[in-house]
């Protein structure tokens, strides 16, 4: 437990509440995520850097799918003056059964009213995929041909 503005806070409960709200909002209407990001937030989306709330929302709302459903497997968090939250799970797109595994890490900074804003959002697909050359369309479904690369 830690304190924010003199109130005792269960870090794990706050992280769980944030994650549930974020993915429920993402799956229902991505544009509604606007209030969760700081003005100068940074999104690293499978290696691409997008700076600023406006750019982040433009990128997220232009992703090439109509429907998205996140399933969360684990949530880990750590309080370091800010809140770091790491999420592992999978995504199902456009009603398909194939699940795409992902990891997403958030750096959350306290907001004046006691909630948190996203300062940094790092999203990475967990499969070691490469740029699609027509060999595997599933690998490029989420980001239009660019997906994470293995360092091996």
C-alpha positions in Angstrom: 0.0 0.0 0.0 1.1 3.5 -0.7 -0.2 7.0 -0.4 -1.3 9.6 -2.9 -2.5 13.0 -1.6 -2.6 11.5 1.9 -5.0 8.6 1.0 -3.9 5.0 1.3 -4.1 3.2 -2.0 -3.9 -0.5 -2.8 -1.6 -0.3 -5.9 -2.8 -3.7 -7.2 -6.5 -2.7 -6.9 -5.8 0.6 -8.7 -3.9 -1.2 -11.5 -6.6 -3.7 -12.0 -9.3 -1.0 -12.1 -7.2 1.0 -14.6 -6.7 -2.1 -16.8 -10.3 -3.1 -16.8 -11.4 0.5 -17.6 -8.8 0.9 -20.4 -9.6 -2.3 -22.3 -13.4 -2.0 -21.8 -13.1 1.5 -23.3 -10.7 0.3 -26.1 -13.0 -2.5 -27.1 -16.2 -0.4 -27.0 -14.9 2.9 -28.6 -11.2 3.7 -29.0 -11.8 7.4 -29.3 -13.1 7.4 -25.7 -9.5 6.8 -24.6 -8.8 10.5 -25.1 -9.3 11.4 -21.4 -6.8 8.7 -20.2 -3.7 10.1 -22.0 -1.6 13.1 -21.0 -1.3 15.8 -23.6 2.4 14.9 -24.3 2.0 11.2 -23.8 4.2 8.7 -25.8 2.9 5.6 -27.5 5.4 3.0 -28.7 3.3 0.7 -30.9 5.3 -2.3 -32.0 8.5 -0.2 -32.2 6.9 3.0 -33.8 6.9 6.1 -31.6 3.8 8.3 -31.6 4.1 11.5 -29.5 1.1 13.5 -28.1 -2.4 12.6 -27.2 -3.8 13.8 -30.5 -1.3 11.7 -32.6 -1.9 8.7 -30.4 -5.7 8.8 -30.8 -5.3 9.3 -34.6 -3.1 6.2 -34.7 -5.3 4.1 -32.5 -8.5 5.1 -34.3 -7.0 4.2 -37.7 -6.0 0.6 -36.8 -7.3 -1.7 -39.5 -10.0 -3.6 -37.7 -13.7 -3.0 -36.9 -14.1 -5.0 -33.7 -11.6 -5.8 -31.0 -11.8 -7.9 -27.8 -9.0 -8.0 -25.3 -8.6 -10.9 -22.9 -6.3 -10.2 -20.0 -4.2 -13.1 -18.6 -2.0 -11.2 -16.1 -1.5 -7.8 -14.6 1.7 -6.8 -12.8 2.3 -3.4 -11.2 4.9 -1.4 -9.4 4.8 2.0 -7.6 7.9 4.1 -8.4 6.6 7.7 -7.8 4.4 6.8 -10.8 2.6 3.6 -11.4 4.0 1.0 -13.9 1.5 -1.5 -15.1 2.4 -4.5 -17.3 -0.4 -6.5 -19.0 -0.2 -9.8 -20.8 -3.1 -11.1 -22.8 -4.5 -11.7 -26.2 -6.7 -9.9 -28.7 -9.4 -11.2 -31.0 -10.1 -9.0 -34.0 -13.3 -8.8 -36.0 -14.9 -11.8 -34.3 -12.1 -14.2 -35.4 -11.2 -17.1 -33.1 -7.5 -16.8 -33.6 -6.0 -14.9 -30.6 -3.1 -12.6 -31.1 -0.9 -12.5 -27.9 0.3 -9.1 -26.6 2.1 -7.3 -23.9 1.3 -3.7 -23.0 3.1 -1.6 -20.4 1.8 1.7 -19.0 3.6 4.4 -17.1 0.8 6.2 -15.2 1.3 9.6 -13.5 -1.0 10.8 -10.8 -3.7 13.3 -11.9 -4.7 16.2 -9.5 -8.1 14.5 -8.8 -6.5 11.3 -7.5 -6.7 9.3 -10.7 -4.0 8.6 -13.2 -3.0 9.7 -16.8 -1.1 7.5 -19.2 2.3 9.1 -19.7 3.9 6.2 -21.7 2.1 3.3 -23.4 4.3 0.5 -24.9 2.4 -2.1 -26.9 4.1 -5.2 -28.4 2.7 -8.3 -30.1 4.3 -11.3 -28.4 4.8 -13.5 -31.5 8.1 -13.0 -33.1 6.7 -11.8 -36.4 8.3 -9.9 -39.2 7.1 -7.6 -42.0 4.5 -9.5 -44.1 5.7 -10.5 -47.5 2.5 -12.2 -48.4 3.4 -15.4 -46.6 1.3 -15.0 -43.5 -1.6 -12.6 -43.6 -2.5 -13.3 -39.9 0.8 -11.8 -38.8 0.1 -8.5 -40.4 -3.6 -8.2 -39.5 -3.2 -5.8 -36.6 -0.8 -3.2 -37.9 -1.1 -3.3 -41.6 2.1 -5.3 -42.4 4.4 -4.2 -39.5 4.5 -6.3 -36.5 7.2 -7.0 -33.8 10.5 -8.5 -34.8 12.5 -11.1 -32.9 15.9 -10.0 -31.7 17.3 -13.5 -32.2 
